[in-house]
């Protein structure tokens, strides 16, 4: 979709490009004088010559190995073999730093929301939701951490040994976020890693990179030097040399398993590397013959096409019972074709331009391959292409030899598979490389009960008569097989970025006197029974 600048509501116009000239290392905003990478929006507007082209939003530093290793040194020095200010700081003081940050972050809401819209074409409402959800996630993390500390503010005694058990940091965390939720999912890694006492190096995703720029000063002003280091550049140029050193204790990544495997393979001591991954998925919907089709179609519409299907939690394949598949396809096709394609600020727009320039061509490849092998496009608009979009195509019937069955499309194409025997989708899920979630549509409990009992052993979340999703963030978010490593709920993420550690002391007068003095003096930040309100 092309748009003249004058047609854009003033509140959403890009009046000035954002030339990000600094990166954050060791508490300093370092001015970059080297090469830069231009940032373009998939939204096309008229340039100074009147030509319609992708809108240039600004630029970021194109950093390399030298800058990456300096950031690593800063993080290592801030951790200082466990002796650094941040890992040894009182829990209440780390919480205070995080509270300072989130208050500063909230002042940048409008700027960040606008950049989310232009960089990755998330609708205005969804961009606002991403920002607000991230703020809420930080507050929830703080509260959960307080409760964790309260639960640990005690001594236990077993077999004549006193124990004071807490959770401690792991060390240096390399944090790499995704482009589809460049703020929320990145911070769902970064925030728990930080608050647990780790030091971090963070590189924004390839798309959705400028929206981090308004927050850099907030990071600089809220945390001790070296605790948060922010790099810009290509993953191979900055993440790879960091991993090769073996100094990274945790690789935190939301993206594709191929990237995760390549990076962890660079670490010389892989057994020492803690991995926290949110990876790809091929979440299916299973539509039983007694499903409420009105409800099912609405949920499948949201599940397949929210943010154009560019979500790991999106429904990527629909199994529909042959008794109702014709009716489902007819009604579902009309609903898909009725969706409005537009720019993120347009009222009622459900489909927006695709951030990845090569995505329309890739989706077309999947469509062509499926058609060659016997599938048809069911909806009249399916496959219509513009410079920055391809309209969602419903493909039917899809078979296992088609690429769209095997590959995670991460975009607007919807494969539909008819089934008569429930073992077909169950066998396909068991054989799949992925195991994140499933949506199950039906109402007969005699049918649902054994299905649920099986599905919970194939995936990590079964959604009854609803589309797959991550939230609420207090619920576990994880996956089996190639879909995840570790769990990223508010509660679980704190544990994913920490380890149980404790002080043990034999129950005798000599030791007990020392413990009492330790507690009375409050000389130790670890040995404490203080209760955080």
C-alpha positions in Angstrom: 0.0 0.0 0.0 1.3 3.4 -0.9 0.4 6.6 0.9 1.1 10.3 0.2 2.5 12.0 3.3 -0.3 14.5 3.3 -2.9 11.7 3.7 -1.3 10.5 7.0 -3.0 11.8 10.1 -0.6 14.4 11.7 -0.3 12.4 14.9 1.3 9.5 13.0 3.5 11.5 10.5 7.2 11.0 10.6 8.4 14.6 10.7 12.1 13.9 11.3 14.2 10.8 10.7 15.8 9.3 13.8 19.6 9.0 13.2 20.7 6.9 16.2 24.3 7.8 16.7 25.0 6.3 20.1 25.2 2.8 21.6 25.4 2.0 25.3 28.5 0.3 26.8 29.8 0.4 30.3 27.3 3.1 31.3 28.4 5.5 28.6 26.5 6.6 25.5 29.3 6.1 22.9 29.1 8.3 19.8 29.5 6.2 16.7 31.4 7.7 13.7 31.6 4.6 11.5 29.2 3.1 9.0 25.5 3.1 9.7 22.6 1.0 8.6 19.5 2.7 7.1 16.1 1.8 8.5 13.2 1.7 6.2 9.5 1.2 6.8 7.5 -1.1 4.5 5.0 1.7 4.3 5.6 3.5 1.0 5.4 7.3 0.8 6.5 10.0 -1.6 10.1 11.1 -1.4 11.4 14.6 -2.1 11.2 13.9 -5.9 7.7 12.7 -5.7 8.6 9.1 -6.2 6.8 6.5 -4.1 9.2 4.2 -2.2 9.7 2.6 1.3 9.9 5.4 3.9 13.3 6.0 5.4 12.9 6.2 9.1 16.5 6.8 10.1 19.7 4.8 10.8 21.5 2.9 13.5 25.3 2.2 14.1 26.6 -0.8 12.1 28.8 -2.1 14.9 31.3 -5.0 14.6 33.5 -7.3 16.6 35.6 -4.7 18.4 32.5 -2.9 19.8 30.9 -6.3 20.7 33.9 -7.4 22.7 34.1 -4.1 24.5 30.4 -4.6 25.5 31.2 -8.1 26.7 34.1 -6.8 28.8 31.8 -4.2 30.4 29.3 -6.9 31.3 32.0 -9.2 32.6 33.5 -6.4 34.7 30.1 -5.4 36.1 29.6 -9.0 37.2 33.2 -9.2 38.4 33.2 -12.9 39.2 30.1 -12.5 41.3 31.6 -9.6 43.3 30.2 -6.8 41.3 27.9 -4.1 42.7 24.8 -5.4 40.8 25.0 -9.2 41.6 25.7 -8.5 45.3 23.2 -5.7 45.6 20.3 -6.0 48.0 17.1 -7.2 46.4 15.2 -4.0 47.4 17.9 -1.9 45.7 17.7 -3.8 42.4 14.0 -3.5 42.5 14.4 0.3 43.0 16.6 0.5 39.9 13.9 -1.4 37.9 11.2 0.9 39.2 13.2 3.9 38.2 13.6 2.5 34.7 9.9 1.7 34.2 8.9 5.2 35.2 11.3 6.7 32.7 10.1 4.2 30.1 6.5 5.3 30.4 7.4 8.8 29.4 8.5 7.5 26.0 5.2 5.7 25.2 4.0 7.8 22.3 7.4 7.8 20.6 7.9 4.0 20.9 4.3 3.2 19.8 4.8 5.4 16.7 8.0 3.6 15.8 6.4 0.2 16.3 3.7 1.2 13.8 6.2 2.4 11.2 8.9 -0.2 11.6 6.9 -3.4 11.7 3.4 -2.1 10.7 1.6 -3.2 13.9 -1.8 -1.4 14.1 -2.0 1.6 16.4 -4.2 -0.4 18.9 -1.8 -3.3 18.9 1.3 -1.1 19.2 -0.2 0.6 22.2 -1.1 -2.8 23.6 2.5 -4.0 23.2 3.9 -1.1 25.1 1.3 -1.2 27.9 1.6 -5.0 28.2 5.4 -4.6 28.6 5.0 -2.0 31.3 2.6 -4.3 33.1 5.0 -7.2 32.7 7.7 -5.2 34.4 5.5 -4.4 37.4 4.3 -8.0 37.6 8.0 -9.2 37.6 8.8 -6.8 40.4 5.9 -8.1 42.5 6.8 -11.7 41.8 10.4 -11.1 42.7 9.3 -9.4 46.0 7.3 -12.5 46.8 10.2 -14.8 46.0 12.4 -12.8 48.3 9.7 -12.9 51.1 9.5 -16.7 50.7 13.3 -16.9 51.0 13.7 -14.6 54.0 14.0 -17.5 56.5 16.2 -20.4 57.7 15.3 -24.1 57.4 16.6 -26.9 59.4 17.1 -30.6 58.3 19.2 -33.3 59.9 21.0 -30.8 62.1 21.9 -28.3 59.4 20.5 -24.8 59.0 20.0 -23.6 55.4 19.3 -20.2 54.1 18.1 -20.8 50.5 17.8 -18.1 47.8 18.2 -17.7 44.1 21.3 -16.2 42.7 22.3 -14.8 39.3 24.1 -16.9 36.6 26.5 -14.3 35.2 26.5 -12.6 31.8 23.4 -12.8 29.6 23.4 -12.2 25.8 19.8 -11.2 24.9 18.5 -11.3 21.4 14.8 -10.4 20.7 12.4 -11.0 17.8 11.0 -8.5 15.3 7.4 -9.4 15.7 7.2 -8.3 19.3 10.4 -6.2 19.4 9.6 -4.5 22.7 7.5 -7.0 24.7 9.2 -10.3 24.0 12.7 -8.8 24.1 11.9 -7.3 27.5 10.4 -10.6 28.7 14.0 -11.9 28.4 15.9 -8.8 29.5 13.9 -7.7 32.5 13.9 -11.0 34.5 17.6 -11.5 33.6 18.4 -8.0 35.0 16.4 -8.1 38.2 17.9 -11.5 39.2 21.4 -9.8 39.3 22.8 -10.8 35.9 24.6 -8.4 33.7 23.5 -8.1 30.1 24.3 -7.4 26.4 21.3 -6.7 24.3 21.0 -6.4 20.5 17.6 -5.4 19.0 16.1 -7.4 16.2 16.7 -6.6 12.5 13.3 -5.0 12.2 12.0 -3.0 15.1 15.4 -1.6 16.0 14.8 2.1 16.1 12.1 1.8 18.7 14.7 0.9 21.3 16.5 4.2 20.8 14.2 6.3 22.9 14.8 4.0 25.9 18.6 4.0 25.8 19.0 6.9 28.2 16.5 5.3 30.6 18.7 2.2 30.7 21.9 4.3 31.2 20.4 6.4 34.0 18.6 3.6 35.9 21.3 0.9 36.2 25.0 0.8 37.3 27.5 0.9 34.6 28.1 -2.2 32.6 24.8 -3.9 33.8 23.0 -3.1 30.5 24.9 -2.8 27.3 23.0 -2.2 24.0 24.6 -2.9 20.6 23.3 -2.4 17.1 24.4 -4.3 14.0 24.1 -7.7 12.4 23.9 -10.8 14.5 26.9 -12.4 12.8 29.0 -9.3 13.4 28.3 -8.7 17.1 26.7 -11.9 18.6 29.0 -14.4 17.1 32.3 -13.0 18.4 30.7 -12.7 21.8 29.7 -16.3 21.9 33.1 -17.5 20.7 34.8 -16.2 23.8 32.9 -18.6 26.1 32.3 -15.8 28.6 28.5 -15.8 28.1 26.7 -17.7 30.8 23.2 -17.4 29.3 22.0 -17.2 25.7 18.5 -15.7 25.8 16.9 -15.7 22.3 13.5 -15.5 20.8 13.6 -16.4 17.1 14.4 -19.4 15.0 16.0 -22.7 16.2 18.6 -22.5 13.3 19.9 -19.2 14.8 19.9 -20.6 18.3 21.8 -23.7 17.2 24.3 -21.7 15.3 25.1 -19.4 18.2 25.2 -22.0 20.9 27.6 -24.1 18.7 30.1 -21.2 18.8 30.4 -21.5 22.6 33.5 -23.5 23.5 31.9 -24.8 26.7 28.3 -25.6 25.7 27.7 -27.6 28.9 28.2 -24.4 30.8 25.7 -22.4 28.7 22.2 -21.9 30.1 19.8 -21.5 27.2 16.5 -19.6 27.4 14.8 -19.8 24.0 11.4 -19.1 22.6 11.5 -20.6 19.1 9.2 -21.4 16.1 6.0 -23.4 16.1 3.5 -25.0 13.8 0.5 -24.7 16.0 -2.6 -26.6 14.7 -6.3 -26.1 15.2 -8.4 -29.3 15.4 -12.0 -28.6 14.5 -14.3 -31.5 15.6 -17.7 -32.1 13.9 -19.7 -30.8 16.8 -17.7 -27.5 17.0 -19.7 -24.2 17.2 -18.7 -22.9 13.8 -19.5 -19.2 14.6 -17.1 -19.3 17.5 -14.6 -21.5 15.7 -14.3 -19.3 12.6 -13.8 -16.1 14.6 -11.1 -17.8 16.7 -9.4 -19.3 13.7 -9.5 -15.9 12.0 -7.7 -14.2 14.9 -5.4 -17.2 15.4 -4.2 -17.4 11.8 -4.1 -13.7 10.8 -3.5 -11.5 13.9 -0.5 -9.4 12.9 -0.7 -11.2 9.5 0.2 -14.6 11.2 3.6 -13.3 12.2 3.5 -14.8 15.6 5.0 -18.0 16.9 1.7 -18.6 18.6 -0.3 -18.2 15.4 -2.4 -21.0 14.1 -0.3 -22.3 11.2 -2.5 -25.3 10.0 -6.2 -26.1 10.4 -7.4 -29.7 10.7 -11.2 -29.6 10.0 -13.4 -32.7 10.2 -14.6 -33.8 6.8 -18.2 -33.7 8.0 -18.1 -29.9 8.3 -15.1 -28.9 6.2 -17.1 -27.6 3.2 -19.2 -25.3 5.4 -16.2 -24.2 7.3 -14.2 -23.4 4.2 -17.0 -21.4 2.6 -17.7 -19.3 5.7 -14.1 -18.9 6.7 -13.2 -17.8 3.1 -15.8 -15.0 3.2 -14.5 -13.8 6.6 -10.9 -13.7 5.4 -11.8 -11.8 2.2 -13.8 -9.3 4.3 -10.7 -8.3 6.3 -9.4 -4.8 5.5 -5.9 -4.2 4.4 -4.5 -0.8 5.3 -1.8 1.2 7.0 -1.5 0.8 10.8 -3.3 4.0 11.6 -6.3 3.3 9.4 -9.6 2.6 11.2 -10.6 -1.0 10.9 -7.4 -2.2 9.3 -6.7 -5.8 10.3 -4.0 -6.6 7.7 -1.0 -4.4 7.3 2.2 -4.2 5.2 4.8 -7.0 5.9 8.1 -5.9 7.5 10.2 -8.4 5.7 10.7 -7.3 2.1 11.0 -10.9 0.8 8.0 -12.2 2.6 5.4 -11.8 -0.2 7.7 -13.7 -2.6 8.2 -16.5 -0.1 4.5 -16.8 0.6 3.9 -17.0 -3.2 6.4 -19.8 -3.4 4.4 -21.8 -0.8 1.2 -21.1 -2.7 2.7 -22.1 -6.0 4.1 -25.3 -4.5 0.8 -26.3 -3.0 -1.1 -25.6 -6.2 1.3 -27.7 -8.2 0.6 -30.6 -5.8 -3.2 -30.4 -5.8 -4.3 -27.6 -3.5 -6.6 -24.7 -4.5 -7.0 -21.2 -3.3 -10.4 -21.1 -1.8 -10.9 -17.3 -1.2 -11.2 -14.9 -4.1 -8.6 -12.4 -2.9 -6.1 -15.1 -1.9 -2.6 -14.4 -3.3 -3.3 -10.8 -4.5 0.1 -9.1 -4.3 1.3 -5.5 -3.9 4.7 -4.1 -3.3 4.6 -4.8 0.4 1.8 -7.4 0.9 0.3 -10.6 -0.3 -3.4 -11.2 0.6 -4.0 -14.3 2.8 -4.6 -17.4 0.8 -6.6 -20.3 2.2 -5.1 -23.5 0.6 -7.2 -26.7 0.4 -6.7 -29.6 0.6 -3.2 -29.5 1.9 -1.1 -32.7 2.0 2.1 -33.7 3.7 4.3 -33.3 0.6 3.6 -29.6 0.4 6.1 -27.1 1.7 3.3 -25.2 3.5 2.6 -28.3 5.6 6.2 -28.6 6.7 7.5 -25.1 7.0 6.5 -22.5 9.5 5.1 -19.8 7.1 5.1 -16.9 9.6 2.9 -14.9 7.3 -0.5 -14.7 5.6 -1.2 -18.2 4.1 -3.6 -20.7 5.7 -3.4 -24.4 5.0 -6.5 -26.5 5.7 -6.4 -30.3 6.0 -9.6 -32.4 6.1 -9.6 -35.4 8.5 -12.0 -38.3 9.3 -9.9 -40.1 11.9 -8.7 -38.1 14.9 -5.5 -40.1 14.8 -4.4 -38.2 11.7 -3.8 -34.8 13.4 -2.5 -36.6 16.5 0.0 -38.6 14.6 1.1 -35.5 12.6 1.6 -33.6 15.9 3.6 -36.4 17.4 5.8 -36.5 14.3 6.2 -32.7 14.1 9.4 -31.0 15.0 7.3 -28.5 17.1 5.3 -28.7 20.3 4.1 -25.4 21.5 0.3 -25.2 21.5 -2.9 -26.5 19.9 -6.4 -25.1 19.6 -9.2 -27.7 20.1 -12.7 -26.9 19.0 -15.7 -29.1 20.1 -18.1 -29.6 23.0 -18.7 -33.4 23.6 -16.7 -34.1 26.8 -16.5 -37.9 26.0 -14.6 -36.9 22.9 -12.7 -34.0 24.4 -11.5 -35.7 27.6 -9.2 -38.3 26.0 -8.1 -35.8 23.4 -7.0 -33.3 26.1 -5.2 -36.1 28.0 -3.2 -36.9 24.8 -2.6 -33.3 23.6 -1.1 -32.1 26.9 1.7 -34.7 26.2 2.4 -33.4 22.7 2.3 -29.6 23.4 2.5 -27.3 26.4 -0.8 -25.5 26.1 -4.2 -26.8 24.9 -6.6 -24.0 24.1 -10.2 -25.1 24.4 -12.4 -23.3 21.8 -10.0 -20.4 21.5 -7.0 -19.5 19.4 -3.4 -20.0 20.6 -1.8 -17.1 22.5 1.0 -16.3 24.9 -0.9 -14.4 27.5 -1.7 -13.7 30.2 2.0 -13.4 31.0 1.5 -15.0 34.5 0.8 -18.3 32.7 3.6 -20.6 31.5 4.9 -19.9 28.0 7.1 -22.7 26.7 7.2 -25.5 24.2 8.5 -29.0 23.5 11.0 -30.2 20.9 12.2 -27.3 18.6 9.7 -24.8 20.0 11.4 -23.6 23.2 14.0 -24.2 25.9 13.0 -22.9 29.4 9.7 -21.2 30.5 8.9 -17.5 30.2 6.0 -16.7 32.4 6.5 -13.8 34.9 7.1 -16.4 37.6 9.1 -18.9 35.6 11.4 -16.4 33.8 12.9 -15.3 37.2 13.8 -18.9 37.7 15.1 -19.4 34.2 17.6 -16.6 34.7 18.8 -17.8 38.2 20.0 -20.7 40.2 19.2 -22.0 43.7 22.1 -21.2 46.0 22.3 -21.3 49.8 24.3 -21.0 53.0 24.5 -24.2 55.1 25.5 -24.2 58.7 25.7 -27.1 61.2 23.5 -26.5 64.2 25.9 -25.7 67.0 26.6 -22.9 69.4 29.6 -21.6 67.5 27.9 -21.4 64.1 24.6 -20.2 65.6 26.3 -17.2 67.3 27.8 -16.2 64.0 24.5 -16.5 62.2 22.8 -14.3 64.8 25.5 -11.7 64.4 25.2 -11.8 60.7 21.5 -11.2 60.8 21.7 -8.5 63.5 24.5 -6.6 61.7 22.8 -6.8 58.3 26.3 -6.9 56.9 25.4 -9.5 54.3 22.9 -8.8 51.5 22.4 -12.5 51.0 21.9 -13.6 54.6 18.8 -11.6 55.4 15.4 -12.2 56.8 14.2 -8.7 56.0 10.6 -8.6 54.6 10.1 -6.5 51.5 6.8 -4.7 51.6 
